[in-house]
């Protein structure tokens, strides 16, 4: 029975360990989205190519539920410094010509 428990523990470690290893680093997410700040706070009317590249980078992590939640929490923490989330943050993928669904927003806050 202890061998079965050991095998099960190893399998769980491999499965969940690989999932944990695939989480992005929050600082990387913030760095990739930094070029978008001037667009988010309405200093410019269109996102830059660098902003769109950052959105594309972040979009890679929005398909899986676990990484989506992690990315959402990261963006929410960073966005708190900018004030209430506006519609530009949600619409930026479309402005960049990307079909990425950003985390939902309710009453100016991300719903993670």
MIZALUM-953043 format. One record per atom (N, C-alpha, C): residue number from 1; atom name; x, y, z. Coordinates in steps of 0.05 Angstrom, whole numbers. Example, Ala and Ser with C-alpha at 12.3 -4.5 7.8 and 13.67 -1.06 7.14 Angstrom:
2
+-----+----+--------+--------+--------+
!   i ! at !     c1 !     c2 !     c3 !
+-----+----+--------+--------+--------+
!   1 !  N !    264 !   -114 !    156 !
!   1 ! CA !    246 !    -90 !    156 !
!   1 !  C !    264 !    -66 !    156 !
!   2 !  N !    257 !    -45 !    142 !
!   2 ! CA !    273 !    -21 !    143 !
!   2 !  C !    258 !      1 !    157 !
+-----+----+--------+--------+--------+
# end
This chain:
112
+-----+----+--------+--------+--------+
!   i ! at !     c1 !     c2 !     c3 !
+-----+----+--------+--------+--------+
!   1 !  N !     16 !    -24 !      0 !
!   1 ! CA !      0 !      0 !      0 !
!   1 !  C !     17 !     25 !      0 !
!   2 !  N !     40 !     25 !     14 !
!   2 ! CA !     57 !     48 !     15 !
!   2 !  C !     70 !     54 !    -12 !
!   3 !  N !     75 !     32 !    -28 !
!   3 ! CA !     86 !     36 !    -55 !
!   3 !  C !     65 !     50 !    -72 !
!   4 !  N !     40 !     42 !    -69 !
!   4 ! CA !     19 !     55 !    -85 !
!   4 !  C !     17 !     85 !    -78 !
!   5 !  N !     19 !     91 !    -52 !
!   5 ! CA !     18 !    119 !    -43 !
!   5 !  C !     41 !    134 !    -55 !
!   6 !  N !     64 !    122 !    -55 !
!   6 ! CA !     88 !    135 !    -66 !
!   6 !  C !     85 !    140 !    -96 !
!   7 !  N !     75 !    121 !   -111 !
!   7 ! CA !     71 !    124 !   -139 !
!   7 !  C !     50 !    146 !   -144 !
!   8 !  N !     29 !    146 !   -129 !
!   8 ! CA !      8 !    167 !   -131 !
!   8 !  C !     20 !    194 !   -126 !
!   9 !  N !     36 !    196 !   -105 !
!   9 ! CA !     48 !    222 !    -98 !
!   9 !  C !     66 !    232 !   -120 !
!  10 !  N !     81 !    214 !   -133 !
!  10 ! CA !     99 !    221 !   -155 !
!  10 !  C !     83 !    231 !   -179 !
!  11 !  N !     61 !    216 !   -185 !
!  11 ! CA !     44 !    224 !   -207 !
!  11 !  C !     32 !    251 !   -202 !
!  12 !  N !     22 !    256 !   -178 !
!  12 ! CA !     10 !    282 !   -172 !
!  12 !  C !     31 !    304 !   -174 !
!  13 !  N !     55 !    299 !   -164 !
!  13 ! CA !     76 !    318 !   -166 !
!  13 !  C !     83 !    325 !   -195 !
!  14 !  N !     84 !    305 !   -211 !
!  14 ! CA !     90 !    310 !   -240 !
!  14 !  C !     68 !    326 !   -253 !
!  15 !  N !     43 !    318 !   -247 !
!  15 ! CA !     20 !    332 !   -260 !
!  15 !  C !     18 !    361 !   -250 !
!  16 !  N !     17 !    365 !   -224 !
!  16 ! CA !     14 !    392 !   -213 !
!  16 !  C !     40 !    408 !   -214 !
!  17 !  N !     62 !    394 !   -213 !
!  17 ! CA !     88 !    408 !   -215 !
!  17 !  C !     91 !    421 !   -242 !
!  18 !  N !     83 !    407 !   -263 !
!  18 ! CA !     86 !    418 !   -290 !
!  18 !  C !     66 !    440 !   -294 !
!  19 !  N !     43 !    439 !   -282 !
!  19 ! CA !     23 !    461 !   -284 !
!  19 !  C !     33 !    485 !   -270 !
!  20 !  N !     46 !    482 !   -247 !
!  20 ! CA !     56 !    504 !   -232 !
!  20 !  C !     80 !    517 !   -247 !
!  21 !  N !     96 !    501 !   -260 !
!  21 ! CA !    119 !    511 !   -275 !
!  21 !  C !    110 !    528 !   -299 !
!  22 !  N !     86 !    524 !   -309 !
!  22 ! CA !     77 !    538 !   -332 !
!  22 !  C !     65 !    566 !   -326 !
!  23 !  N !     62 !    572 !   -300 !
!  23 ! CA !     52 !    598 !   -293 !
!  23 !  C !     72 !    620 !   -300 !
!  24 !  N !     62 !    642 !   -311 !
!  24 ! CA !     80 !    664 !   -318 !
!  24 !  C !     89 !    678 !   -293 !
!  25 !  N !    109 !    694 !   -295 !
!  25 ! CA !    118 !    710 !   -273 !
!  25 !  C !    103 !    737 !   -274 !
!  26 !  N !     92 !    745 !   -252 !
!  26 ! CA !     75 !    769 !   -251 !
!  26 !  C !     91 !    794 !   -260 !
!  27 !  N !    116 !    796 !   -253 !
!  27 ! CA !    132 !    819 !   -261 !
!  27 !  C !    135 !    819 !   -292 !
!  28 !  N !    136 !    795 !   -304 !
!  28 ! CA !    138 !    794 !   -333 !
!  28 !  C !    112 !    804 !   -346 !
!  29 !  N !     89 !    797 !   -334 !
!  29 ! CA !     63 !    806 !   -344 !
!  29 !  C !     62 !    836 !   -342 !
!  30 !  N !     69 !    847 !   -319 !
!  30 ! CA !     68 !    877 !   -316 !
!  30 !  C !     87 !    890 !   -335 !
!  31 !  N !    111 !    879 !   -339 !
!  31 ! CA !    130 !    891 !   -358 !
!  31 !  C !    120 !    891 !   -387 !
!  32 !  N !    107 !    869 !   -394 !
!  32 ! CA !     96 !    867 !   -421 !
!  32 !  C !     73 !    886 !   -426 !
!  33 !  N !     57 !    892 !   -405 !
!  33 ! CA !     35 !    910 !   -407 !
!  33 !  C !     42 !    940 !   -402 !
!  34 !  N !     66 !    945 !   -392 !
!  34 ! CA !     74 !    973 !   -386 !
!  34 !  C !     72 !    991 !   -410 !
!  35 !  N !     79 !    983 !   -435 !
!  35 ! CA !     76 !   1001 !   -458 !
!  35 !  C !     46 !   1008 !   -464 !
!  36 !  N !     28 !    995 !   -451 !
!  36 ! CA !     -1 !   1000 !   -456 !
!  36 !  C !    -12 !   1022 !   -437 !
!  37 !  N !      3 !   1029 !   -417 !
!  37 ! CA !     -8 !   1047 !   -397 !
!  37 !  C !    -17 !   1073 !   -409 !
!  38 !  N !     -2 !   1085 !   -427 !
!  38 ! CA !    -10 !   1111 !   -439 !
!  38 !  C !    -37 !   1108 !   -454 !
!  39 !  N !    -42 !   1084 !   -465 !
!  39 ! CA !    -68 !   1079 !   -478 !
!  39 !  C !    -90 !   1075 !   -457 !
!  40 !  N !    -84 !   1060 !   -436 !
!  40 ! CA !   -104 !   1055 !   -416 !
!  40 !  C !   -113 !   1080 !   -402 !
!  41 !  N !    -95 !   1099 !   -397 !
!  41 ! CA !   -102 !   1124 !   -383 !
!  41 !  C !   -110 !   1146 !   -402 !
!  42 !  N !   -114 !   1139 !   -427 !
!  42 ! CA !   -125 !   1156 !   -448 !
!  42 !  C !   -106 !   1180 !   -456 !
!  43 !  N !    -80 !   1175 !   -454 !
!  43 ! CA !    -61 !   1195 !   -464 !
!  43 !  C !    -57 !   1193 !   -494 !
!  44 !  N !    -61 !   1169 !   -505 !
!  44 ! CA !    -60 !   1165 !   -534 !
!  44 !  C !    -86 !   1151 !   -542 !
!  45 !  N !    -92 !   1154 !   -568 !
!  45 ! CA !   -118 !   1143 !   -577 !
!  45 !  C !   -116 !   1114 !   -587 !
!  46 !  N !    -92 !   1105 !   -594 !
!  46 ! CA !    -88 !   1078 !   -604 !
!  46 !  C !    -65 !   1064 !   -589 !
!  47 !  N !    -67 !   1038 !   -584 !
!  47 ! CA !    -45 !   1024 !   -571 !
!  47 !  C !    -21 !   1022 !   -590 !
!  48 !  N !      3 !   1023 !   -580 !
!  48 ! CA !     27 !   1021 !   -596 !
!  48 !  C !     32 !    992 !   -604 !
!  49 !  N !     49 !    988 !   -623 !
!  49 ! CA !     57 !    961 !   -631 !
!  49 !  C !     69 !    946 !   -607 !
!  50 !  N !     84 !    960 !   -591 !
!  50 ! CA !     97 !    947 !   -568 !
!  50 !  C !     75 !    938 !   -548 !
!  51 !  N !     55 !    955 !   -544 !
!  51 ! CA !     32 !    948 !   -527 !
!  51 !  C !     19 !    923 !   -538 !
!  52 !  N !     14 !    922 !   -564 !
!  52 ! CA !      0 !    899 !   -576 !
!  52 !  C !     17 !    874 !   -573 !
!  53 !  N !     43 !    876 !   -575 !
!  53 ! CA !     61 !    853 !   -571 !
!  53 !  C !     58 !    843 !   -542 !
!  54 !  N !     56 !    861 !   -523 !
!  54 ! CA !     52 !    854 !   -495 !
!  54 !  C !     25 !    840 !   -491 !
!  55 !  N !      4 !    850 !   -504 !
!  55 ! CA !    -22 !    838 !   -502 !
!  55 !  C !    -21 !    809 !   -513 !
!  56 !  N !     -7 !    806 !   -535 !
!  56 ! CA !     -5 !    780 !   -548 !
!  56 !  C !     10 !    761 !   -529 !
!  57 !  N !     31 !    770 !   -516 !
!  57 ! CA !     46 !    754 !   -496 !
!  57 !  C !     27 !    746 !   -473 !
!  58 !  N !     12 !    764 !   -462 !
!  58 ! CA !     -6 !    758 !   -440 !
!  58 !  C !    -28 !    739 !   -449 !
!  59 !  N !    -37 !    742 !   -474 !
!  59 ! CA !    -58 !    725 !   -484 !
!  59 !  C !    -51 !    696 !   -485 !
!  60 !  N !    -25 !    690 !   -486 !
!  60 ! CA !    -17 !    661 !   -486 !
!  60 !  C !    -25 !    647 !   -460 !
!  61 !  N !    -29 !    663 !   -439 !
!  61 ! CA !    -35 !    652 !   -413 !
!  61 !  C !    -64 !    653 !   -405 !
!  62 !  N !    -81 !    662 !   -423 !
!  62 ! CA !   -109 !    666 !   -416 !
!  62 !  C !   -127 !    643 !   -425 !
!  63 !  N !   -116 !    622 !   -436 !
!  63 ! CA !   -133 !    599 !   -445 !
!  63 !  C !   -138 !    578 !   -424 !
!  64 !  N !   -119 !    576 !   -405 !
!  64 ! CA !   -121 !    556 !   -384 !
!  64 !  C !   -133 !    570 !   -359 !
!  65 !  N !   -152 !    556 !   -345 !
!  65 ! CA !   -166 !    569 !   -323 !
!  65 !  C !   -147 !    577 !   -300 !
!  66 !  N !   -128 !    560 !   -294 !
!  66 ! CA !   -109 !    567 !   -272 !
!  66 !  C !    -91 !    590 !   -279 !
!  67 !  N !    -80 !    590 !   -302 !
!  67 ! CA !    -62 !    612 !   -310 !
!  67 !  C !    -78 !    637 !   -315 !
!  68 !  N !   -103 !    635 !   -325 !
!  68 ! CA !   -120 !    658 !   -329 !
!  68 !  C !   -126 !    672 !   -302 !
!  69 !  N !   -132 !    657 !   -282 !
!  69 ! CA !   -137 !    668 !   -255 !
!  69 !  C !   -111 !    682 !   -245 !
!  70 !  N !    -89 !    669 !   -248 !
!  70 ! CA !    -63 !    681 !   -239 !
!  70 !  C !    -58 !    707 !   -254 !
!  71 !  N !    -61 !    707 !   -280 !
!  71 ! CA !    -56 !    731 !   -296 !
!  71 !  C !    -76 !    753 !   -288 !
!  72 !  N !   -101 !    746 !   -284 !
!  72 ! CA !   -121 !    765 !   -276 !
!  72 !  C !   -114 !    778 !   -249 !
!  73 !  N !   -105 !    762 !   -230 !
!  73 ! CA !    -97 !    773 !   -204 !
!  73 !  C !    -73 !    792 !   -207 !
!  74 !  N !    -55 !    785 !   -224 !
!  74 ! CA !    -31 !    801 !   -229 !
!  74 !  C !    -39 !    828 !   -242 !
!  75 !  N !    -56 !    827 !   -262 !
!  75 ! CA !    -65 !    851 !   -276 !
!  75 !  C !    -81 !    868 !   -257 !
!  76 !  N !    -98 !    855 !   -241 !
!  76 ! CA !   -115 !    870 !   -222 !
!  76 !  C !    -97 !    886 !   -202 !
!  77 !  N !    -76 !    873 !   -191 !
!  77 ! CA !    -59 !    886 !   -173 !
!  77 !  C !    -44 !    910 !   -186 !
!  78 !  N !    -35 !    906 !   -210 !
!  78 ! CA !    -22 !    928 !   -224 !
!  78 !  C !    -41 !    950 !   -232 !
!  79 !  N !    -65 !    943 !   -240 !
!  79 ! CA !    -85 !    963 !   -248 !
!  79 !  C !    -95 !    980 !   -226 !
!  80 !  N !    -94 !    970 !   -201 !
!  80 ! CA !   -104 !    986 !   -178 !
!  80 !  C !    -90 !   1012 !   -176 !
!  81 !  N !    -65 !   1014 !   -185 !
!  81 ! CA !    -50 !   1039 !   -184 !
!  81 !  C !    -60 !   1059 !   -205 !
!  82 !  N !    -74 !   1049 !   -225 !
!  82 ! CA !    -83 !   1067 !   -247 !
!  82 !  C !   -111 !   1077 !   -242 !
!  83 !  N !   -124 !   1067 !   -221 !
!  83 ! CA !   -152 !   1075 !   -216 !
!  83 !  C !   -171 !   1054 !   -227 !
!  84 !  N !   -197 !   1061 !   -229 !
!  84 ! CA !   -216 !   1042 !   -239 !
!  84 !  C !   -209 !   1033 !   -267 !
!  85 !  N !   -214 !   1007 !   -273 !
!  85 ! CA !   -208 !    996 !   -299 !
!  85 !  C !   -229 !   1007 !   -319 !
!  86 !  N !   -219 !   1018 !   -341 !
!  86 ! CA !   -237 !   1028 !   -361 !
!  86 !  C !   -240 !   1008 !   -384 !
!  87 !  N !   -258 !   1015 !   -402 !
!  87 ! CA !   -264 !    997 !   -424 !
!  87 !  C !   -240 !    992 !   -442 !
!  88 !  N !   -221 !   1010 !   -442 !
!  88 ! CA !   -197 !   1007 !   -459 !
!  88 !  C !   -181 !    982 !   -453 !
!  89 !  N !   -180 !    975 !   -427 !
!  89 ! CA !   -165 !    951 !   -419 !
!  89 !  C !   -178 !    926 !   -431 !
!  90 !  N !   -203 !    925 !   -431 !
!  90 ! CA !   -217 !    902 !   -442 !
!  90 !  C !   -217 !    902 !   -472 !
!  91 !  N !   -218 !    925 !   -485 !
!  91 ! CA !   -220 !    927 !   -514 !
!  91 !  C !   -193 !    926 !   -528 !
!  92 !  N !   -171 !    929 !   -513 !
!  92 ! CA !   -145 !    931 !   -527 !
!  92 !  C !   -138 !    908 !   -545 !
!  93 !  N !   -145 !    883 !   -538 !
!  93 ! CA !   -138 !    862 !   -558 !
!  93 !  C !   -151 !    866 !   -585 !
!  94 !  N !   -176 !    875 !   -585 !
!  94 ! CA !   -190 !    881 !   -610 !
!  94 !  C !   -176 !    903 !   -625 !
!  95 !  N !   -168 !    924 !   -611 !
!  95 ! CA !   -154 !    946 !   -623 !
!  95 !  C !   -128 !    937 !   -636 !
!  96 !  N !   -116 !    916 !   -624 !
!  96 ! CA !    -91 !    905 !   -634 !
!  96 !  C !    -95 !    884 !   -656 !
!  97 !  N !   -120 !    879 !   -662 !
!  97 ! CA !   -126 !    858 !   -682 !
!  97 !  C !   -123 !    830 !   -672 !
!  98 !  N !   -125 !    826 !   -646 !
!  98 ! CA !   -122 !    800 !   -634 !
!  98 !  C !   -149 !    790 !   -623 !
!  99 !  N !   -153 !    764 !   -623 !
!  99 ! CA !   -178 !    753 !   -612 !
!  99 !  C !   -171 !    741 !   -585 !
! 100 !  N !   -166 !    758 !   -565 !
! 100 ! CA !   -159 !    749 !   -538 !
! 100 !  C !   -181 !    760 !   -520 !
! 101 !  N !   -191 !    743 !   -503 !
! 101 ! CA !   -211 !    751 !   -483 !
! 101 !  C !   -198 !    758 !   -457 !
! 102 !  N !   -198 !    784 !   -451 !
! 102 ! CA !   -186 !    793 !   -426 !
! 102 !  C !   -204 !    785 !   -403 !
! 103 !  N !   -193 !    785 !   -378 !
! 103 ! CA !   -209 !    778 !   -355 !
! 103 !  C !   -233 !    798 !   -352 !
! 104 !  N !   -256 !    789 !   -342 !
! 104 ! CA !   -279 !    806 !   -340 !
! 104 !  C !   -276 !    828 !   -320 !
! 105 !  N !   -290 !    850 !   -324 !
! 105 ! CA !   -290 !    873 !   -305 !
! 105 !  C !   -318 !    879 !   -296 !
! 106 !  N !   -321 !    884 !   -271 !
! 106 ! CA !   -347 !    892 !   -260 !
! 106 !  C !   -343 !    916 !   -242 !
! 107 !  N !   -358 !    937 !   -247 !
! 107 ! CA !   -356 !    962 !   -231 !
! 107 !  C !   -327 !    972 !   -229 !
! 108 !  N !   -313 !    971 !   -251 !
! 108 ! CA !   -286 !    982 !   -252 !
! 108 !  C !   -265 !    964 !   -240 !
! 109 !  N !   -271 !    939 !   -233 !
! 109 ! CA !   -252 !    921 !   -221 !
! 109 !  C !   -252 !    894 !   -236 !
! 110 !  N !   -229 !    881 !   -237 !
! 110 ! CA !   -228 !    855 !   -249 !
! 110 !  C !   -242 !    834 !   -232 !
! 111 !  N !   -256 !    816 !   -244 !
! 111 ! CA !   -269 !    794 !   -231 !
! 111 !  C !   -252 !    769 !   -237 !
! 112 !  N !   -236 !    762 !   -218 !
! 112 ! CA !   -218 !    739 !   -222 !
! 112 !  C !   -230 !    714 !   -211 !
+-----+----+--------+--------+--------+
# end
